[in-house]
Amino acid sequence: MITSGLYNRLIRKRGLSHRSTELRFDAMAEQRLDPESRVTLSKQRDRLGQPLARVDWKIGSCEIESIKRFAQIMVDEFDRVGLPRPQLADWIEADDSGAAAFMDMAHPSCTTRMGTDPLTSVVDPNAMVHGIDGLFVAGSSVFPTPGHANPTLMVLTLAIRLADHLKRRHQIEESRKASIRDRQLSTHHI
């Protein structure tokens, strides 16, 4: 609406098309890792008979308290600069954490976390599954921590990084094979 209004006002030399009567803030928060939040296979199957994924997503007290604290800071700041007090979500106003309403952003991640320790991660820094040579994982599942924003660019970055690693790995392997062939040929000519 703002962009459209500015375009109409500045480019088309017309008035603003709408007037806002309210401003809404939605908070998006990064979650702490929780082993109880997980993706598993359900008993339901798709049309090809494959099990469907089931996302069991948990919101902990840390996330709830973070959003409540953010709301209080926002109220304090509005008061400080003389703006009208924002209307907070009912559960925040009532201090009823049990009624907290959260919504996922459809980006489950961290299910095959990247790290150096096989006890706390699934893939190494090159996205190869610990202990299984040649098995690599690409996607937001390798994120070491979840984010609140759309993960597409980071997934793309990790995919390009993995592609570069696989290319180098292939070149090293081909060079090693060529070296072995050269040694074998030189021993046959002696």
MOGIBEL-V105723 format. One record per backbone hydrogen bond with DSSP energy under -0.5 kcal/mol. NH is the residue of the N-H (numbers start at 1). CO is the residue of the C=O. Records with the same first field share a line. If there is no record, write none. Layout:
NH = CO + CO
This chain:
5 = 1
6 = 2
7 = 3
8 = 4
9 = 5
10 = 6
11 = 6 + 7
12 = 7
14 = 8
26 = 24
37 = 34
38 = 36 + 56
40 = 54
42 = 52
46 = 50
49 = 46
52 = 44
54 = 40
56 = 38 + 54
57 = 55
58 = 56
60 = 58
64 = 60
65 = 61
66 = 62
67 = 63
68 = 64
69 = 65
70 = 66
71 = 67
72 = 68
73 = 69
74 = 70
75 = 71
76 = 72
77 = 73
78 = 74
79 = 75
80 = 76
81 = 77
82 = 79
83 = 78
88 = 86
92 = 89
93 = 89
94 = 90
95 = 92
96 = 91
97 = 95
99 = 96
100 = 97
102 = 100
110 = 140
112 = 141
113 = 110
114 = 142
115 = 123
118 = 116
120 = 117
121 = 117
122 = 113
123 = 113
124 = 128
127 = 124
129 = 135
130 = 122
132 = 129
135 = 132
136 = 134
137 = 127
142 = 139
143 = 140
155 = 151
156 = 152
157 = 153
158 = 154
159 = 155
160 = 156
161 = 157
162 = 158
163 = 159
164 = 160
165 = 161
166 = 162
167 = 163
168 = 164
169 = 165
170 = 166
171 = 167
172 = 168
173 = 169
174 = 170
175 = 171
176 = 172
177 = 173
178 = 174
179 = 175
180 = 176
181 = 177
182 = 178
183 = 179
184 = 180
185 = 181
186 = 182
187 = 183
188 = 184
189 = 185
190 = 187
